[in-house]
Amino acid sequence: MFHLAAVDLGASSGRVMHGAFDGSHLVLVERHRFSTRPVEMGSHLCTDVRNRSGTYCLVKASINRSS
């Protein structure tokens, strides 16, 4: 059995999925969902990956939670 983690990032939320593949079937289970808040950079809205509460830290914490 092959196991994997998948990260889905949307405009206002993200989630971490656990996948298991047995050679013919793939099973996906949502392990954690979190909300994201865009930050303004100039005249653009961007995903916040720079600070401790940013998306990168949320993804890392979600993967650690799901293992």
Summary of the structure (lengths in Angstrom):
residues: 67
radius of gyration: 14.3
end to end distance: 15.8
largest distance: 47.7
contacts: 160
relative contact order: 0.24
helix: 18%
strand: 49%
